[in-house]
Amino acid sequence: ERGAERDGEPSQEESLFDAPVPPSSLDPVAGIEFTVPDGPPAEAAHARRTMIGRSAEEVDHAPPRGRYAPVPSPDSGGAGATLRWVAPAAALALASAVVVSRALRRRR
């Protein structure tokens, strides 16, 4: 019995399963405890804005730009060009009608 202990073999009283097991060397995070935060870090929103390069107001309120921007339909370009000259022409016609009606009232 004592001779077996001297040779490096455990005695009958000690079991192989009682030996301490070393931690795995393959798991790099074996000794690290993980905690789940309650919410995202306060710097996350700021980091997002600075990565994009826009301020908080632009990020929160501006329409999307780039690949997420809405694509205009092909026929909407003509409507925008028409409104550019129709609105001022209508305002000019209304103003001239007011001037003519006032001039006619004064003549009477």
MMTF fields as JSON, N, C-alpha, C and O atoms, coordinates in Angstrom:
{
  "mmtfVersion": "1.0.0",
  "mmtfProducer": "UNKNOWN",
  "numBonds": 431,
  "numAtoms": 432,
  "numGroups": 108,
  "numChains": 1,
  "numModels": 1,
  "chainsPerModel": [1],
  "groupsPerChain": [108],
  "chainIdList": ["A"],
  "bondAtomList": [4, 2, 8, 6, 12, 10, 16, 14, 20, 18, 24, 22, 28, 26, 32, 30, 36, 34, 40, 38, 44, 42, 48, 46, 52, 50, 56, 54, 60, 58, 64, 62, 68, 66, 72, 70, 76, 74, 80, 78, 84, 82, 88, 86, 92, 90, 96, 94, 100, 98, 104, 102, 108, 106, 112, 110, 116, 114, 120, 118, 124, 122, 128, 126, 132, 130, 136, 134, 140, 138, 144, 142, 148, 146, 152, 150, 156, 154, 160, 158, 164, 162, 168, 166, 172, 170, 176, 174, 180, 178, 184, 182, 188, 186, 192, 190, 196, 194, 200, 198, 204, 202, 208, 206, 212, 210, 216, 214, 220, 218, 224, 222, 228, 226, 232, 230, 236, 234, 240, 238, 244, 242, 248, 246, 252, 250, 256, 254, 260, 258, 264, 262, 268, 266, 272, 270, 276, 274, 280, 278, 284, 282, 288, 286, 292, 290, 296, 294, 300, 298, 304, 302, 308, 306, 312, 310, 316, 314, 320, 318, 324, 322, 328, 326, 332, 330, 336, 334, 340, 338, 344, 342, 348, 346, 352, 350, 356, 354, 360, 358, 364, 362, 368, 366, 372, 370, 376, 374, 380, 378, 384, 382, 388, 386, 392, 390, 396, 394, 400, 398, 404, 402, 408, 406, 412, 410, 416, 414, 420, 418, 424, 422, 428, 426],
  "bondOrderList": [1, 1, 1, 1, 1, 1, 1, 1, 1, 1, 1, 1, 1, 1, 1, 1, 1, 1, 1, 1, 1, 1, 1, 1, 1, 1, 1, 1, 1, 1, 1, 1, 1, 1, 1, 1, 1, 1, 1, 1, 1, 1, 1, 1, 1, 1, 1, 1, 1, 1, 1, 1, 1, 1, 1, 1, 1, 1, 1, 1, 1, 1, 1, 1, 1, 1, 1, 1, 1, 1, 1, 1, 1, 1, 1, 1, 1, 1, 1, 1, 1, 1, 1, 1, 1, 1, 1, 1, 1, 1, 1, 1, 1, 1, 1, 1, 1, 1, 1, 1, 1, 1, 1, 1, 1, 1, 1],
  "groupList": [{"groupName": "GLU", "atomNameList": ["N", "CA", "C", "O"], "elementList": ["N", "C", "C", "O"], "formalChargeList": [0, 0, 0, 0], "bondAtomList": [1, 0, 2, 1, 3, 2], "bondOrderList": [1, 1, 2], "singleLetterCode": "E", "chemCompType": "L-PEPTIDE LINKING"}, {"groupName": "ARG", "atomNameList": ["N", "CA", "C", "O"], "elementList": ["N", "C", "C", "O"], "formalChargeList": [0, 0, 0, 0], "bondAtomList": [1, 0, 2, 1, 3, 2], "bondOrderList": [1, 1, 2], "singleLetterCode": "R", "chemCompType": "L-PEPTIDE LINKING"}, {"groupName": "GLY", "atomNameList": ["N", "CA", "C", "O"], "elementList": ["N", "C", "C", "O"], "formalChargeList": [0, 0, 0, 0], "bondAtomList": [1, 0, 2, 1, 3, 2], "bondOrderList": [1, 1, 2], "singleLetterCode": "G", "chemCompType": "PEPTIDE LINKING"}, {"groupName": "ALA", "atomNameList": ["N", "CA", "C", "O"], "elementList": ["N", "C", "C", "O"], "formalChargeList": [0, 0, 0, 0], "bondAtomList": [1, 0, 2, 1, 3, 2], "bondOrderList": [1, 1, 2], "singleLetterCode": "A", "chemCompType": "L-PEPTIDE LINKING"}, {"groupName": "ASP", "atomNameList": ["N", "CA", "C", "O"], "elementList": ["N", "C", "C", "O"], "formalChargeList": [0, 0, 0, 0], "bondAtomList": [1, 0, 2, 1, 3, 2], "bondOrderList": [1, 1, 2], "singleLetterCode": "D", "chemCompType": "L-PEPTIDE LINKING"}, {"groupName": "PRO", "atomNameList": ["N", "CA", "C", "O"], "elementList": ["N", "C", "C", "O"], "formalChargeList": [0, 0, 0, 0], "bondAtomList": [1, 0, 2, 1, 3, 2], "bondOrderList": [1, 1, 2], "singleLetterCode": "P", "chemCompType": "L-PEPTIDE LINKING"}, {"groupName": "SER", "atomNameList": ["N", "CA", "C", "O"], "elementList": ["N", "C", "C", "O"], "formalChargeList": [0, 0, 0, 0], "bondAtomList": [1, 0, 2, 1, 3, 2], "bondOrderList": [1, 1, 2], "singleLetterCode": "S", "chemCompType": "L-PEPTIDE LINKING"}, {"groupName": "GLN", "atomNameList": ["N", "CA", "C", "O"], "elementList": ["N", "C", "C", "O"], "formalChargeList": [0, 0, 0, 0], "bondAtomList": [1, 0, 2, 1, 3, 2], "bondOrderList": [1, 1, 2], "singleLetterCode": "Q", "chemCompType": "L-PEPTIDE LINKING"}, {"groupName": "LEU", "atomNameList": ["N", "CA", "C", "O"], "elementList": ["N", "C", "C", "O"], "formalChargeList": [0, 0, 0, 0], "bondAtomList": [1, 0, 2, 1, 3, 2], "bondOrderList": [1, 1, 2], "singleLetterCode": "L", "chemCompType": "L-PEPTIDE LINKING"}, {"groupName": "PHE", "atomNameList": ["N", "CA", "C", "O"], "elementList": ["N", "C", "C", "O"], "formalChargeList": [0, 0, 0, 0], "bondAtomList": [1, 0, 2, 1, 3, 2], "bondOrderList": [1, 1, 2], "singleLetterCode": "F", "chemCompType": "L-PEPTIDE LINKING"}, {"groupName": "VAL", "atomNameList": ["N", "CA", "C", "O"], "elementList": ["N", "C", "C", "O"], "formalChargeList": [0, 0, 0, 0], "bondAtomList": [1, 0, 2, 1, 3, 2], "bondOrderList": [1, 1, 2], "singleLetterCode": "V", "chemCompType": "L-PEPTIDE LINKING"}, {"groupName": "ILE", "atomNameList": ["N", "CA", "C", "O"], "elementList": ["N", "C", "C", "O"], "formalChargeList": [0, 0, 0, 0], "bondAtomList": [1, 0, 2, 1, 3, 2], "bondOrderList": [1, 1, 2], "singleLetterCode": "I", "chemCompType": "L-PEPTIDE LINKING"}, {"groupName": "THR", "atomNameList": ["N", "CA", "C", "O"], "elementList": ["N", "C", "C", "O"], "formalChargeList": [0, 0, 0, 0], "bondAtomList": [1, 0, 2, 1, 3, 2], "bondOrderList": [1, 1, 2], "singleLetterCode": "T", "chemCompType": "L-PEPTIDE LINKING"}, {"groupName": "HIS", "atomNameList": ["N", "CA", "C", "O"], "elementList": ["N", "C", "C", "O"], "formalChargeList": [0, 0, 0, 0], "bondAtomList": [1, 0, 2, 1, 3, 2], "bondOrderList": [1, 1, 2], "singleLetterCode": "H", "chemCompType": "L-PEPTIDE LINKING"}, {"groupName": "MET", "atomNameList": ["N", "CA", "C", "O"], "elementList": ["N", "C", "C", "O"], "formalChargeList": [0, 0, 0, 0], "bondAtomList": [1, 0, 2, 1, 3, 2], "bondOrderList": [1, 1, 2], "singleLetterCode": "M", "chemCompType": "L-PEPTIDE LINKING"}, {"groupName": "TYR", "atomNameList": ["N", "CA", "C", "O"], "elementList": ["N", "C", "C", "O"], "formalChargeList": [0, 0, 0, 0], "bondAtomList": [1, 0, 2, 1, 3, 2], "bondOrderList": [1, 1, 2], "singleLetterCode": "Y", "chemCompType": "L-PEPTIDE LINKING"}, {"groupName": "TRP", "atomNameList": ["N", "CA", "C", "O"], "elementList": ["N", "C", "C", "O"], "formalChargeList": [0, 0, 0, 0], "bondAtomList": [1, 0, 2, 1, 3, 2], "bondOrderList": [1, 1, 2], "singleLetterCode": "W", "chemCompType": "L-PEPTIDE LINKING"}],
  "groupTypeList": [0, 1, 2, 3, 0, 1, 4, 2, 0, 5, 6, 7, 0, 0, 6, 8, 9, 4, 3, 5, 10, 5, 5, 6, 6, 8, 4, 5, 10, 3, 2, 11, 0, 9, 12, 10, 5, 4, 2, 5, 5, 3, 0, 3, 3, 13, 3, 1, 1, 12, 14, 11, 2, 1, 6, 3, 0, 0, 10, 4, 13, 3, 5, 5, 1, 2, 1, 15, 3, 5, 10, 5, 6, 5, 4, 6, 2, 2, 3, 2, 3, 12, 8, 1, 16, 10, 3, 5, 3, 3, 3, 8, 3, 8, 3, 6, 3, 10, 10, 10, 6, 1, 3, 8, 1, 1, 1, 1],
  "groupIdList": [1, 2, 3, 4, 5, 6, 7, 8, 9, 10, 11, 12, 13, 14, 15, 16, 17, 18, 19, 20, 21, 22, 23, 24, 25, 26, 27, 28, 29, 30, 31, 32, 33, 34, 35, 36, 37, 38, 39, 40, 41, 42, 43, 44, 45, 46, 47, 48, 49, 50, 51, 52, 53, 54, 55, 56, 57, 58, 59, 60, 61, 62, 63, 64, 65, 66, 67, 68, 69, 70, 71, 72, 73, 74, 75, 76, 77, 78, 79, 80, 81, 82, 83, 84, 85, 86, 87, 88, 89, 90, 91, 92, 93, 94, 95, 96, 97, 98, 99, 100, 101, 102, 103, 104, 105, 106, 107, 108],
  "secStructList": [7, 2, 2, 2, 2, 2, 6, 6, 7, 7, 7, 1, 1, 1, 7, 4, 4, 4, 1, 7, 7, 7, 7, 7, 1, 1, 7, 6, 6, 6, 6, 7, 7, 7, 7, 7, 7, 1, 1, 7, 7, 6, 2, 2, 2, 2, 2, 2, 2, 2, 2, 2, 6, 7, 7, 2, 2, 2, 2, 2, 2, 1, 7, 7, 7, 4, 4, 4, 1, 7, 7, 7, 7, 6, 6, 2, 2, 2, 2, 2, 2, 2, 2, 2, 2, 2, 2, 2, 2, 2, 2, 2, 2, 2, 2, 2, 2, 2, 2, 2, 2, 2, 2, 2, 2, 2, 2, 7],
  "xCoordList": [0.836, 0.0, 0.874, 0.665, 1.833, 2.717, 3.623, 4.013, 3.95, 4.791, 4.085, 4.723, 2.782, 2.014, 1.973, 2.001, 1.906, 1.899, 3.237, 3.293, 4.293, 5.623, 5.854, 6.616, 5.229, 5.41, 4.555, 4.646, 3.736, 2.902, 1.488, 0.673, 1.172, -0.179, -0.961, -0.397, -2.265, -3.046, -3.301, -3.299, -3.519, -3.808, -5.26, -6.01, -5.635, -6.996, -7.989, -9.126, -7.569, -8.466, -8.779, -9.878, -7.844, -8.063, -8.648, -8.23, -9.613, -10.241, -9.746, -9.311, -9.817, -9.433, -10.373, -9.961, -11.648, -12.649, -12.569, -13.223, -11.788, -11.618, -10.51, -10.331, -9.778, -8.658, -9.186, -10.199, -8.523, -8.979, -8.786, -7.807, -9.733, -9.684, -9.22, -9.841, -8.159, -7.701, -8.647, -9.326, -8.7, -9.58, -9.08, -7.891, -9.998, -9.659, -8.811, -9.106, -7.776, -6.931, -7.481, -6.975, -8.519, -9.102, -10.13, -10.424, -10.683, -11.708, -11.049, -10.643, -10.927, -10.226, -10.987, -10.38, -12.29, -13.077, -13.593, -14.633, -12.883, -13.357, -13.412, -14.338, -12.454, -12.413, -13.142, -13.157, -13.743, -14.394, -15.88, -16.543, -16.395, -17.827, -18.522, -18.05, -19.642, -20.396, -21.582, -22.29, -21.792, -22.968, -23.721, -23.119, -25.032, -25.868, -26.256, -26.853, -25.935, -26.312, -27.82, -28.496, -28.335, -29.767, -30.206, -31.294, -29.396, -29.729, -28.479, -27.379, -28.632, -27.427, -26.599, -27.142, -25.32, -24.492, -24.906, -25.422, -24.671, -25.094, -24.365, -24.877, -23.184, -22.397, -22.843, -22.366, -23.738, -24.089, -24.738, -24.378, -25.688, -26.359, -25.383, -25.401, -24.533, -23.549, -22.578, -22.22, -22.159, -21.23, -21.884, -21.239, -23.169, -23.874, -23.907, -23.673, -24.199, -24.279, -22.93, -22.841, -21.878, -20.568, -20.058, -19.33, -20.418, -20.011, -20.683, -20.065, -21.95, -22.682, -22.202, -22.144, -21.858, -21.401, -22.512, -22.359, -23.637, -24.744, -25.096, -24.788, -25.743, -26.092, -27.316, -27.926, -27.661, -28.805, -30.096, -30.942, -30.26, -31.482, -31.607, -32.694, -30.497, -30.543, -30.859, -31.627, -30.272, -30.516, -31.969, -32.593, -32.512, -33.86, -34.945, -36.016, -34.694, -35.78, -35.595, -36.563, -34.41, -34.184, -34.683, -34.673, -35.119, -35.5, -34.267, -33.15, -34.446, -33.286, -32.527, -33.107, -31.203, -30.355, -29.652, -29.655, -29.056, -28.245, -29.086, -30.095, -28.673, -29.348, -30.731, -31.533, -31.047, -32.359, -33.316, -34.454, -32.869, -33.724, -34.82, -34.584, -36.013, -37.079, -36.743, -36.227, -37.038, -36.754, -37.995, -39.074, -37.875, -39.052, -39.496, -38.684, -40.798, -41.316, -40.953, -40.727, -40.892, -40.452, -41.366, -40.881, -42.675, -43.581, -43.711, -44.338, -43.143, -43.285, -42.405, -42.66, -41.399, -40.533, -41.281, -41.003, -42.215, -42.996, -43.941, -44.144, -44.521, -45.448, -44.716, -45.25, -43.512, -42.742, -42.358, -42.396, -41.987, -41.624, -42.841, -42.723, -44.001, -45.223, -45.606, -45.985, -45.512, -45.878, -44.932, -45.314, -43.714, -42.767, -43.22, -42.952, -43.887, -44.323, -45.808, -46.237, -46.626, -48.064, -48.353, -49.184, -47.697, -47.978, -47.645, -48.482, -46.469, -46.225, -47.155, -47.539, -47.514, -48.424, -49.805, -50.444, -50.266, -51.565, -51.517, -52.479, -50.423, -50.288, -50.259, -50.852, -49.576, -49.531, -50.912, -51.297, -51.661, -53.014, -53.934, -54.736, -53.835, -54.667, -54.316, -55.204, -53.025, -52.603, -53.055, -53.495, -52.949, -53.383, -54.895, -55.377, -55.663, -57.118, -57.488, -58.427, -56.766, -57.034, -56.729, -57.5, -55.623, -55.247, -56.269, -56.661, -56.708, -57.69, -59.016, -59.646, -59.458, -60.745, -60.683, -61.67, -59.589, -59.459, -59.428, -59.991, -58.77, -58.719, -60.109, -60.47, -60.889, -62.243, -63.156, -64.033, -62.981, -63.799, -63.516, -64.426, -62.257, -61.908, -62.462, -62.785, -62.568, -63.076, -64.553, -65.022, -65.298, -66.734, -66.97, -68.12],
  "yCoordList": [-1.191, 0.0, 1.247, 2.151, 1.3, 2.45, 2.48, 3.56, 1.395, 1.331, 1.891, 2.468, 1.729, 2.254, 3.772, 4.432, 4.333, 5.791, 6.366, 7.445, 5.676, 6.17, 6.149, 6.969, 5.25, 5.158, 6.176, 6.248, 6.955, 7.955, 7.48, 8.23, 6.268, 5.751, 5.989, 5.863, 6.334, 6.563, 5.265, 4.18, 5.405, 4.229, 3.826, 4.476, 2.765, 2.259, 3.262, 3.349, 4.023, 4.955, 6.17, 6.717, 6.598, 7.75, 7.265, 6.243, 8.009, 7.633, 8.551, 9.674, 8.072, 8.882, 10.072, 11.137, 9.88, 10.93, 12.01, 13.044, 11.797, 12.798, 13.785, 14.769, 13.546, 14.422, 15.747, 15.76, 16.862, 18.163, 18.233, 17.72, 18.872, 18.996, 20.402, 21.369, 20.545, 21.889, 22.515, 21.796, 23.841, 24.486, 24.22, 23.993, 24.252, 23.98, 25.114, 26.29, 24.752, 25.782, 26.222, 27.173, 25.532, 25.886, 27.003, 27.665, 27.226, 28.251, 29.527, 29.577, 30.574, 31.792, 32.6, 33.404, 32.413, 33.209, 32.364, 32.678, 31.302, 30.392, 31.078, 30.825, 31.934, 32.557, 33.878, 34.486, 34.345, 35.653, 35.475, 34.639, 36.269, 36.233, 37.268, 38.397, 36.88, 37.787, 38.35, 37.623, 39.649, 40.295, 40.968, 41.55, 40.882, 41.488, 42.881, 43.011, 43.942, 45.292, 45.491, 44.84, 46.415, 46.701, 47.36, 47.069, 48.228, 48.923, 49.153, 48.829, 49.712, 49.978, 51.078, 51.912, 51.09, 52.144, 53.52, 53.655, 54.522, 55.878, 56.395, 57.262, 55.877, 56.376, 55.777, 56.211, 54.798, 54.1, 55.041, 55.027, 55.858, 56.771, 57.818, 58.159, 58.323, 59.317, 58.707, 59.349, 57.488, 56.831, 56.617, 56.772, 56.26, 56.074, 57.377, 57.389, 58.475, 59.76, 60.191, 60.702, 59.988, 60.43, 59.548, 60.024, 58.286, 57.429, 57.882, 57.899, 58.249, 58.705, 60.096, 60.418, 60.92, 62.268, 63.289, 64.372, 62.969, 63.912, 64.152, 63.332, 65.28, 65.623, 64.831, 64.105, 64.982, 64.26, 64.671, 63.823, 65.962, 66.435, 65.877, 65.486, 65.841, 65.304, 63.817, 63.338, 63.091, 61.653, 61.385, 60.484, 62.164, 61.907, 62.417, 61.814, 63.529, 64.177, 64.254, 64.497, 64.06, 64.21, 62.981, 61.874, 63.174, 62.006, 61.162, 61.68, 59.906, 59.048, 59.464, 59.935, 59.278, 59.608, 58.354, 57.329, 58.437, 57.34, 56.188, 56.386, 54.988, 53.806, 53.617, 52.874, 54.282, 54.138, 55.267, 55.298, 56.18, 57.291, 56.784, 55.874, 57.362, 56.941, 57.324, 58.41, 56.434, 56.674, 57.299, 56.711, 58.485, 59.094, 58.288, 57.689, 58.291, 57.575, 58.339, 59.547, 57.677, 58.345, 59.484, 60.451, 59.402, 60.45, 61.621, 62.622, 61.531, 62.628, 63.823, 64.922, 63.656, 64.764, 65.812, 67.003, 65.406, 66.349, 67.173, 68.356, 66.575, 67.302, 68.386, 69.479, 68.1, 69.099, 70.273, 71.419, 70.003, 71.075, 71.92, 73.135, 71.299, 72.046, 72.963, 74.113, 72.471, 73.3, 74.475, 75.486, 74.36, 75.462, 76.709, 77.821, 76.556, 77.744, 78.013, 79.147, 77.008, 77.223, 78.057, 78.964, 77.772, 78.498, 79.989, 80.811, 80.381, 81.821, 82.477, 83.635, 81.74, 82.308, 82.549, 83.558, 81.635, 81.819, 82.993, 83.756, 83.147, 84.282, 85.592, 86.581, 85.607, 86.815, 87.147, 88.315, 86.126, 86.354, 86.892, 87.787, 86.375, 86.852, 88.29, 89.112, 88.591, 89.954, 90.938, 92.043, 90.543, 91.458, 91.636, 92.726, 90.603, 90.74, 91.7, 92.484, 91.648, 92.57, 93.997, 94.908, 94.207, 95.554, 96.092, 97.255, 95.271, 95.714, 96.037, 97.039, 95.193, 95.462, 96.749, 97.483, 97.039, 98.29, 99.497, 100.549, 99.325, 100.432, 100.714, 101.876, 99.682, 99.883, 100.508, 101.298, 100.188, 100.781, 102.275, 103.07, 102.644, 104.062, 104.892, 106.067, 104.286, 105.029, 105.347, 106.346, 104.533, 104.777, 105.854, 106.215],
  "zCoordList": [0.0, 0.0, 0.0, -0.809, 0.883, 0.945, -0.267, -0.709, -0.787, -1.97, -3.181, -4.061, -3.237, -4.363, -4.311, -5.35, -3.099, -2.977, -3.39, -3.978, -3.097, -3.442, -4.943, -5.454, -5.647, -7.093, -7.851, -9.076, -7.165, -7.815, -8.045, -8.581, -7.66, -7.818, -6.535, -5.449, -6.629, -5.414, -4.675, -5.257, -3.39, -2.575, -2.767, -3.495, -2.114, -2.211, -1.624, -2.09, -0.601, 0.077, -0.802, -0.715, -1.638, -2.518, -3.838, -4.382, -4.338, -5.606, -6.712, -6.456, -7.919, -9.074, -9.245, -9.704, -8.868, -9.047, -7.979, -8.108, -6.931, -5.882, -6.21, -5.492, -7.257, -7.617, -8.156, -8.854, -7.848, -8.37, -9.884, -10.427, -10.544, -12.001, -12.343, -11.904, -13.104, -13.481, -14.502, -15.235, -14.557, -15.547, -16.959, -17.184, -17.889, -19.28, -19.836, -19.623, -20.536, -21.145, -22.494, -23.09, -22.983, -24.28, -24.168, -25.163, -22.982, -22.791, -22.282, -21.12, -23.126, -22.689, -21.648, -20.94, -21.536, -20.596, -19.443, -18.864, -19.102, -18.058, -16.696, -15.925, -16.382, -15.068, -14.977, -13.906, -16.047, -16.055, -15.773, -16.386, -14.838, -14.557, -15.429, -15.562, -16.021, -16.882, -16.124, -15.427, -16.263, -15.695, -16.829, -17.731, -16.774, -17.799, -17.327, -16.258, -18.094, -17.66, -17.764, -18.56, -16.934, -16.939, -18.235, -18.733, -18.785, -20.022, -20.83, -20.382, -22.022, -22.82, -22.168, -21.444, -22.412, -21.819, -22.335, -23.444, -21.517, -21.868, -23.092, -23.799, -23.347, -24.473, -25.798, -26.847, -25.79, -27.031, -28.038, -29.215, -27.591, -28.515, -29.037, -30.219, -28.152, -28.582, -29.587, -30.574, -29.343, -30.264, -31.616, -32.653, -31.61, -32.877, -33.66, -34.868, -32.966, -33.66, -34.201, -35.318, -33.419, -33.88, -35.003, -35.875, -35.004, -36.118, -37.403, -38.467, -37.297, -38.471, -38.864, -40.051, -37.883, -38.161, -38.145, -38.709, -37.506, -37.424, -35.961, -35.096, -35.694, -34.318, -33.869, -34.654, -32.604, -32.049, -32.733, -33.019, -32.999, -33.643, -35.052, -35.479, -35.768, -37.123, -37.119, -37.954, -36.187, -36.123, -35.762, -36.322, -34.827, -34.342, -35.277, -35.355, -35.998, -36.728, -38.237, -38.957, -38.72, -40.154, -40.907, -40.369, -42.145, -42.948, -43.255, -43.241, -43.524, -43.776, -45.022, -46.0, -44.962, -46.1, -46.581, -45.898, -47.747, -48.251, -48.741, -49.419, -48.398, -48.921, -48.334, -48.898, -47.19, -46.576, -46.959, -46.492, -47.793, -48.195, -49.125, -49.92, -49.033, -49.944, -51.381, -51.642, -52.293, -53.708, -54.333, -54.255, -54.957, -55.587, -56.804, -57.51, -57.026, -58.192, -59.461, -59.397, -60.6, -61.837, -62.285, -62.873, -62.025, -62.502, -61.534, -61.88, -60.341, -59.384, -59.74, -59.248, -60.562, -60.953, -61.762, -61.62, -62.598, -63.399, -62.548, -62.824, -61.523, -60.655, -59.878, -59.69, -59.429, -58.69, -59.568, -59.121, -60.819, -61.745, -62.098, -62.253, -62.225, -62.542, -61.393, -61.617, -60.177, -59.027, -58.842, -58.253, -59.332, -59.187, -59.934, -59.48, -61.045, -61.777, -61.62, -61.835, -61.249, -61.094, -59.848, -59.897, -58.755, -57.514, -57.636, -57.263, -58.136, -58.302, -59.327, -59.166, -60.376, -61.384, -60.783, -61.083, -59.94, -59.289, -58.32, -58.228, -57.604, -56.688, -57.462, -57.031, -58.594, -59.429, -59.992, -60.035, -60.424, -60.952, -59.864, -60.128, -58.668, -57.56, -57.195, -56.968, -57.139, -56.808, -57.878, -57.562, -59.132, -60.206, -60.187, -60.496, -59.833, -59.734, -58.614, -58.756, -57.51, -56.402, -56.828, -56.526, -57.522, -57.967, -58.957, -58.863, -59.904, -60.909, -60.244, -60.581, -59.291, -58.635, -57.809, -57.77, -57.167, -56.41, -57.343, -57.041, -58.465, -59.43, -59.988, -60.175, -60.254, -60.775, -59.716, -60.068, -58.457, -57.399, -57.263, -57.027, -57.411, -57.263, -58.423, -58.249, -59.593, -60.758, -60.597, -61.143, -59.868, -59.74, -58.796, -58.546]
}
